[in-house]
Amino acid sequence: MKILVTGAYGFLGRHTAKKFKQEGHYVTGMGHGKWYSDEFSKWGIDNWVESTITFETLINTNQKFDLIVHCAGSGSVAFSRENPYEDFQKSVQSTLSLLEYIRLQNPACKFIYPSSPAVQGDLGNTPISEDMLAVPVSPYGFHKKIAEELCRSYYNNFNIEVGIIRYFSIYGEGLKKQLLWDACRKIQNSDTVTFFGTGNETRDWIHVSDAVNLLYRLAMNLEGYQVFNGGSGESVEINQVIKGLCESFNKPVRINFNGEVKVGDPIHFWADISKALSLDWRPTIKLSDGLKNYVEYYKSLNND
């Protein structure tokens, strides 16, 4: 198959591209990032198009695709609050451009959209199923929800097949942002570290290798309009994650939490992965092992 991965320069995008290439597919990547062939080919990308995701850019590729995986877009609640217009452009407008391109130029192409449980907001300390309804609590969540509704509209009205995966907390070697990266920097450089919140907040962590395996399984089985959660099905307190990182560094560290809750961040995220398991998929990387591997990766960079 011929695959287009948008946002292929990013963390999830490059792992997605590599997975499809390993399975024998031709992969075109599109998005921002100055990338040369000797670099992008290492991630399974046969052709790299450096561009904003627009309808015109897609037309100019002069290609037909069997599948588009839309990994491009904003991935930050904080960014969406500071730059709501730009976040809308990245999340919603790019999705609309891709769907319209498929409708007019490539109607047999299937579409996979990595989304977020932020579309459902704060549902409390309980496993979140795909059909639980709530209200987003951040511009990021609202924009993801709008993008999902566009996907549903294009399926209902134009019969474009769409798969959505609401990924919870994706992590893994190579990710140089978010909690794990920030925590490793603090742990390495200080004997006392401080984080936002209380430490009792919970998240559901999924290693990027498990995340792309789920995406591939969906791609191979996609029919109609389908929504799946992408997580481990396990709820873990943030303080336990920080402690796990400290243990992997093998150094005594005093851990503090400032009690301040970031606006737009739900207290709990916990995935019900029953539907994902029905795809003959299951997470294989234990969080404890994943944290150890992440610390080893961080140390290998010789960060100051």
VMD Tcl script that draws the C-alpha trace (Angstrom):
set ca {
  {0.00 0.00 0.00}
  {0.96 3.64 -0.45}
  {0.80 5.46 2.87}
  {0.90 9.18 3.70}
  {1.92 10.02 7.25}
  {1.48 13.68 8.15}
  {3.57 15.01 10.99}
  {6.10 12.28 10.22}
  {8.92 14.39 11.65}
  {7.29 14.16 15.08}
  {7.50 11.43 17.70}
  {4.39 9.40 16.86}
  {4.67 10.18 13.16}
  {8.16 8.83 12.66}
  {7.41 5.65 14.60}
  {4.24 5.20 12.54}
  {6.17 5.62 9.30}
  {8.80 3.11 10.40}
  {6.14 0.53 11.32}
  {4.45 0.71 7.92}
  {7.78 0.53 6.11}
  {8.78 -2.54 8.14}
  {5.53 -4.15 7.00}
  {6.47 -3.57 3.37}
  {4.54 -0.41 2.44}
  {5.65 2.71 0.54}
  {5.63 5.70 2.88}
  {5.43 9.40 2.09}
  {5.92 11.80 4.97}
  {4.63 15.36 5.10}
  {5.00 18.15 7.62}
  {7.44 20.62 9.13}
  {11.10 19.84 9.70}
  {14.27 20.12 7.65}
  {14.98 16.49 6.85}
  {17.39 14.97 4.36}
  {17.09 11.56 2.74}
  {19.83 9.94 4.80}
  {17.88 10.94 7.92}
  {14.25 10.35 6.99}
  {15.04 7.02 5.31}
  {16.15 5.68 8.70}
  {12.53 6.10 9.78}
  {11.10 4.22 6.82}
  {10.15 7.28 4.79}
  {10.59 6.95 1.04}
  {9.62 10.52 0.18}
  {9.57 13.60 2.44}
  {7.43 16.67 1.67}
  {8.31 19.63 3.87}
  {5.13 21.67 4.01}
  {2.14 22.82 6.01}
  {-0.78 20.42 5.54}
  {-3.02 22.15 3.00}
  {-5.35 21.02 0.24}
  {-3.06 22.62 -2.36}
  {0.02 20.80 -1.06}
  {-1.79 17.49 -1.19}
  {-2.86 18.11 -4.78}
  {0.69 19.00 -5.74}
  {2.04 15.66 -4.53}
  {0.45 14.13 -7.64}
  {-0.01 10.89 -5.73}
  {-2.86 8.62 -4.76}
  {-2.72 6.99 -1.36}
  {-4.38 3.91 0.07}
  {-4.19 5.29 3.59}
  {-3.49 8.64 5.26}
  {-2.45 8.71 8.93}
  {-2.80 12.25 10.27}
  {-0.19 12.57 13.03}
  {0.37 16.29 12.46}
  {-1.06 18.90 14.77}
  {-0.68 20.40 18.19}
  {-0.11 18.07 21.14}
  {-0.20 20.52 24.03}
  {-3.02 21.78 26.23}
  {-0.85 24.71 27.31}
  {-0.14 25.68 23.69}
  {-3.86 25.58 22.87}
  {-4.63 28.00 25.70}
  {-1.87 30.40 24.70}
  {-2.44 30.11 20.95}
  {-6.03 28.93 20.36}
  {-6.20 30.20 16.78}
  {-2.97 28.46 15.74}
  {-4.00 25.30 17.59}
  {-7.30 25.33 15.65}
  {-5.41 25.65 12.37}
  {-3.10 22.76 13.24}
  {-5.82 20.43 14.54}
  {-9.01 21.30 12.67}
  {-8.06 23.01 9.42}
  {-5.43 20.41 8.55}
  {-7.92 17.60 9.18}
  {-10.49 19.28 6.94}
  {-7.90 19.72 4.17}
  {-7.06 16.01 4.25}
  {-10.67 14.87 4.28}
  {-11.56 17.20 1.40}
  {-8.57 15.97 -0.57}
  {-9.76 12.39 -0.09}
  {-13.33 13.31 -1.06}
  {-12.36 15.08 -4.28}
  {-9.15 13.37 -5.39}
  {-8.72 10.04 -3.60}
  {-12.12 8.63 -2.52}
  {-10.86 5.07 -1.99}
  {-8.28 6.26 0.53}
  {-8.83 5.41 4.20}
  {-8.09 7.88 6.99}
  {-6.74 7.35 10.50}
  {-6.80 10.17 13.02}
  {-4.82 9.93 16.27}
  {-6.97 11.85 18.75}
  {-7.09 12.26 22.52}
  {-9.34 11.50 25.52}
  {-9.30 15.29 25.97}
  {-12.35 15.26 23.68}
  {-14.30 13.82 26.60}
  {-12.98 16.10 29.33}
  {-12.74 15.20 33.00}
  {-14.73 12.04 33.71}
  {-13.24 11.22 37.09}
  {-11.22 8.27 38.33}
  {-12.87 5.58 36.23}
  {-12.03 3.70 33.01}
  {-13.13 5.86 30.08}
  {-14.91 4.04 27.28}
  {-15.17 5.44 23.78}
  {-18.89 6.20 24.04}
  {-18.81 8.10 27.34}
  {-19.92 11.67 26.72}
  {-18.58 14.76 28.46}
  {-17.43 18.30 27.71}
  {-13.80 19.12 26.86}
  {-12.09 21.36 29.38}
  {-9.45 22.94 27.11}
  {-9.21 24.46 23.62}
  {-7.06 21.44 22.74}
  {-9.89 19.08 23.66}
  {-12.53 21.14 21.83}
  {-10.42 21.26 18.69}
  {-9.80 17.51 18.76}
  {-13.54 17.00 19.20}
  {-14.31 19.21 16.20}
  {-11.79 17.27 14.12}
  {-13.45 14.00 15.16}
  {-16.85 15.40 14.17}
  {-15.46 16.32 10.76}
  {-14.31 12.73 10.38}
  {-17.78 11.47 11.28}
  {-19.38 13.92 8.84}
  {-17.19 12.83 5.94}
  {-18.00 9.20 6.69}
  {-21.74 9.80 7.00}
  {-22.01 12.07 3.98}
  {-19.27 10.86 1.64}
  {-18.61 7.29 2.79}
  {-14.95 7.93 3.61}
  {-13.69 5.20 5.93}
  {-12.21 6.64 9.12}
  {-10.49 5.16 12.16}
  {-9.86 7.24 15.29}
  {-7.54 6.26 18.12}
  {-7.76 8.33 21.28}
  {-4.27 7.93 22.63}
  {-3.70 8.44 26.32}
  {-0.10 9.16 27.49}
  {2.29 7.99 24.76}
  {5.91 7.75 25.84}
  {9.14 6.11 24.78}
  {12.73 6.61 23.82}
  {13.12 9.64 21.57}
  {10.43 11.77 23.20}
  {12.12 15.00 24.27}
  {9.23 16.79 25.94}
  {6.41 16.33 28.44}
  {6.62 14.81 31.92}
  {9.27 12.12 31.50}
  {11.75 14.40 29.75}
  {11.18 17.21 32.24}
  {11.46 14.84 35.20}
  {14.71 13.29 33.96}
  {16.30 16.71 33.59}
  {15.29 17.63 37.13}
  {16.34 14.32 38.68}
  {19.71 14.36 36.96}
  {20.55 17.91 38.02}
  {19.18 18.14 41.57}
  {18.63 16.20 44.77}
  {15.30 17.97 45.31}
  {12.71 18.13 42.52}
  {9.34 19.88 42.36}
  {6.40 19.19 40.06}
  {2.95 20.63 39.45}
  {-0.10 19.11 41.12}
  {-0.39 16.83 44.10}
  {1.21 13.71 42.68}
  {-2.07 11.84 43.06}
  {-3.18 12.66 39.54}
  {-3.38 9.56 37.38}
  {-2.54 8.78 33.77}
  {-2.67 5.74 31.53}
  {0.70 5.19 29.82}
  {1.25 3.45 26.50}
  {4.67 2.86 24.96}
  {5.04 4.20 21.43}
  {5.80 0.72 20.05}
  {2.45 -0.52 21.40}
  {0.76 2.63 20.10}
  {1.91 2.11 16.52}
  {1.16 -1.61 16.64}
  {-2.43 -0.73 17.56}
  {-2.57 1.80 14.75}
  {-1.33 -0.75 12.26}
  {-3.86 -3.33 13.43}
  {-6.63 -0.77 12.94}
  {-5.34 0.14 9.49}
  {-5.43 -3.50 8.40}
  {-8.95 -4.02 9.74}
  {-10.58 -0.63 9.22}
  {-14.19 -0.67 8.05}
  {-16.60 2.24 8.15}
  {-16.19 4.65 11.07}
  {-14.49 3.28 14.19}
  {-13.20 4.81 17.43}
  {-10.75 3.09 19.77}
  {-8.91 4.00 22.93}
  {-5.13 3.64 22.88}
  {-3.79 2.96 26.35}
  {-2.57 0.23 28.66}
  {-5.79 -0.05 30.65}
  {-3.85 0.74 33.84}
  {-4.18 3.85 36.00}
  {-0.90 5.06 37.54}
  {-0.37 8.00 39.90}
  {2.13 10.61 38.76}
  {4.11 10.28 41.99}
  {4.67 6.59 41.21}
  {5.99 7.46 37.78}
  {8.43 9.99 39.26}
  {9.57 7.45 41.86}
  {10.14 4.90 39.11}
  {12.36 7.33 37.23}
  {14.32 8.10 40.41}
  {14.90 4.39 41.00}
  {16.18 3.99 37.46}
  {18.62 6.86 38.04}
  {19.69 5.03 41.22}
  {20.03 8.21 43.22}
  {18.21 9.52 46.32}
  {15.94 12.39 45.37}
  {13.44 14.36 47.42}
  {10.20 14.68 45.47}
  {7.83 17.63 46.04}
  {4.55 18.66 44.47}
  {3.41 22.29 44.58}
  {-0.33 21.57 44.67}
  {-1.02 23.78 41.66}
  {-3.24 22.19 39.01}
  {-2.60 23.24 35.43}
  {-5.71 24.73 33.85}
  {-7.24 22.39 31.26}
  {-5.56 19.23 32.58}
  {-8.03 16.64 33.97}
  {-7.06 15.00 37.25}
  {-7.53 11.48 35.91}
  {-7.18 9.74 32.55}
  {-7.70 5.97 32.45}
  {-8.52 3.99 29.30}
  {-11.02 1.23 28.87}
  {-9.22 -0.75 26.15}
  {-11.84 -3.46 25.63}
  {-12.46 -2.43 22.02}
  {-8.76 -2.25 21.20}
  {-8.26 -5.77 22.55}
  {-10.88 -6.97 20.06}
  {-8.39 -6.12 17.27}
  {-6.19 -8.99 18.47}
  {-3.81 -6.42 19.97}
  {-2.57 -5.91 23.49}
  {0.10 -3.74 25.13}
  {3.40 -5.57 25.60}
  {5.69 -3.02 27.29}
  {5.29 -2.83 31.07}
  {5.55 0.71 32.42}
  {8.34 -0.27 34.82}
  {10.42 -1.58 31.92}
  {9.52 1.38 29.74}
  {10.68 3.86 32.39}
  {14.00 2.04 32.80}
  {14.54 2.11 29.05}
  {13.63 5.79 28.89}
  {16.16 6.69 31.59}
  {18.85 4.70 29.78}
  {17.99 6.58 26.59}
  {18.15 9.90 28.45}
  {21.52 9.07 29.97}
  {22.88 8.07 26.58}
  {22.37 11.64 25.37}
  {24.85 12.92 27.97}
  {22.58 15.75 28.99}
  {23.97 18.40 31.33}
}
mol new
graphics top color blue
foreach p $ca { graphics top sphere $p radius 0.5 }
foreach p [lrange $ca 0 end-1] q [lrange $ca 1 end] { graphics top cylinder $p $q radius 0.2 }
display resetview
